[in-house]
């Protein structure tokens, strides 16, 4: 054996020894039971090892991961037989007896199983009327402002991809609310443009017409009156926008105080009395089912033994009630009644405004509190509305810690319900004085009793 061969043998042995020592040191560092998660030779070999670490439990981690995902998940095979449905996917009602019932998703699955290409699509699914009726729960108050009635259509974004030889993941995102807000935003832009453009355009056109009819005093007078009317409409719109801005920022300037609900509602009714009388509409008031007089001398300071109290800003909540009564009068036919009822229950005070007017279509109930939303634009122009009254009312009520809801049916009238927390009972001065006298008398009695017992003890000694 030559010297060169001896040297090569020594080098090989040395390298082997060094590798053995390094491996042993690495094993000690990892621990006898630990596995290096970065060792590529182990990928695929350790079937029960989690992607997130060697000691992470696989099944529970998988389920928790699915639970926190924004999308719902359904796992199926190539024949659309369901092997797993996440809790978020169950509410869509597209799985029955472990089978995918939606034909559109089965079609996407068929394509993915053919070429293993991930596919995405948005689906529009009509909902069953019975299911929508079962989902509607209004507690007798109607639809609350800011909440939506059950929709006729479900918009689902679906993503399908292969995850193993014969398993496919279907990720589902509910896009219904996003589509609804897109419609609301589009309608808002259209409505606000119309509300601002109509009176401004009318004023411009009428002014031009007056110039053409300058020689006819009667026509000039007529068109001048029309200009004045459109100008008032534009001014009212600006004032309403200012009121809405104040209502939105009212939280910072609210002056909450203890208020008599009866006195507050009376003020709101009185401010609409003239308009109601011009239409021969009767305004009635009740408290816990008992009819009360609308007009009372010194109504603000009037005391009623059945009265209810709230803690709220006076002007803010009065504006809300006044707007509801005003709407009821505007949209009610002549010789009808608008009733305002006050009631209590579960530490809450409810103020209901009920009319016998034209009613609101069911499709518009969840949108009437939007700014500039019009159920019937032609009818709104007749009544001089701006489309902002209910939006202002909603903000006023919410700023005072309450909610507002609506129930209505076309041809049968509407009911608007304001619900506010009831104020806690407060001791009057007379009650406090009586309680103080009782406590003083009790203390004197205890003092006399103690003194008597001391004397009797001394005498017995």
Protein Blocks (a to p, Z undefined) as FASTA:
>chain_A
ZZklmmmmmmmmmmmmmmmmmmmmmmmmnopkbccfklmklgoklmmbcfkbjklcfklm
mmmmmmmpmbdcddddfkopafbdcfklmmnopagehiafblklmmmmmmmmmnopacdd
dddddddfklmmmmpcgehnapaehiacddfbdcdddddddfbfkbccdddddfklmmmm
mmmmmmmmmmmmmmmmmmmmmmmmmmmmmmmmmmmmklmmmmmmmmmmmmmmmmmmmmmm
mmmmmmmmmmmmcccddddfklmmmmmmmmmmmmmmmnopacdddeehiacdfbdghklm
pccfkbccddddfklmmmmmmmmmmmmmmmpcehiacddddddeehiacdddddfbebpa
fklmmmmmpghiafblmlmmmnopahlmmmmmmmmmmmnopacdddddehiapadddddd
dddddddfklmmmmmmmmmmmmmmmmmmmmmmmmmmmmmZZ
